[in-house]
Each structure stands twice: as structure tokens, then as C-alpha cells.
Amino acid sequence: MVLHDKIDSETETEVNREVRSMARRPVPEPANGSFLTVAELAEYFVVGEQTIRAWIKDDDMALPYGRFGKHIRFDAAEIQQWVDDRWHNGSTRDSDKG
């Protein structure tokens, strides 16, 4: 089930509209190599790279990533699962999942 199918249309809020717009498009395939870069993930979420780096440090976000030396990379399938699991009804925290 994709995120778009999980959003309750009767509780349309600004957060739900934002999440719904993200749900309409899948996590992108990496441009070069097997993993997404911080820049590619930031572009997907329409946030700055510093926001992605802050999410990595935020234990509540539990953003899945790997470190290769000084480089941070993301598996597209893991990110899609993270979006599906945590953005249900606009929530990014595990404790808020319904």
C-alpha cells in the first residue's frame, strides 16, 4: 500500500495535503550508483540538505541511512518504506503511528 492510500480524505489538513503531494510520486532512483545522496533526498522532500542532516541526528525521525567514510547515503527502498510507515496521517514519529 502506498502512502497516498493511507491518508484519510475526510481529515484534510495542511500536513495531509503536503504528505499527499509527496505520496503521488515514488522515491527517486539514484542518479549515480546504488544509493541516494543527501542532495537527492533533500530534493525529493523539497527541503534543504541541512534538514536531511538534522533528521539523521534526530532519533525520533529514525531516518534509515548508511555512512561510507564521510559520505551519507540512502537506500531508495528503505526510504520508501520509511515514508510509508512514518508519514501516515502526517506523523513522522513512531509513537504517533495509528
N, C-alpha and C positions, 0 to 999 in steps of 0.2 A: 504494500500500500504506500503510495506517495503522500507526502505531506499535504498536498492540496486536498486529498480526500478526507483528511483528518480534521480539517478546520470546520467548526460549526458555523454555518452561514447565518444562523439566527443571532449570533453574538458578534456581529461585525463591529470591530473596533479598529482604531488606527494601527495597533500592533498586528491584528489579524490581517489587515489589508497589506501591510508590509511583508508579513510572513507568506501570505498568499502569492504576492508577486514573486517571491523567491521560489516558491513551490512550483511555479509554472515552468521553471527551467531546471534541468538537472545540473549537478555539479559538473563543471567542465572537465574535459580530458586535459591532461598536462600537455603543454606546448612542446616541451623538450624533455624526453626521458619518461620515467615511470611515475613521478611524483609531482604534485603541485608545489609551487613556490609560495612564499609569503605574499608576494605581489599578485600572483594569480588568484589566490584565495581572497585577498583583500578586494580585488576587482569583482569577484563573484558576489561577495557580500555587500559591495558598494560601501566599503569603509576604508580607512587608511591602514597602512601597514602597521603602524604603531598600535592600532586597535587589535589587530590579529596577535601581535606580540603580547599585548596585555591579556588577551583571552587565554594565551598559553600559560601565563603565570597565575591566572585565576582558577583555583581548584574547583570552584562551583561550576565553571564552564565545562571542564573536563574535555577540552578540545583535543582530539587524537592527533599526535604528530610524532615525528622522529627527527633525531638530530644526526647529521652526518658531518662530523667535525664541527665547524661553526655554522653550518647551514641547516636550516629548519625546513623540513619537507612534510607534505601531507598526502596520504593515500586517498584518491578520489572516492573510492567505495566506502572507506571508513568515514569520510566527511559526510557523504550522503546519508549514511546510517545515523550519524550524529545529528544531522538536521532533522531526519525523520523522528528520532527518539526524543529530542530535547526541545524542538520548536513546536510541539503540539500545543495548540491554543496560545501560542505566543510566549511560552515559557522556555527559558534556557537552563533552568536549574532542575536537577534530578528530583529534589524534594517537592517541586511544584507539578510533577507529572501526574496526569489524571488517568 
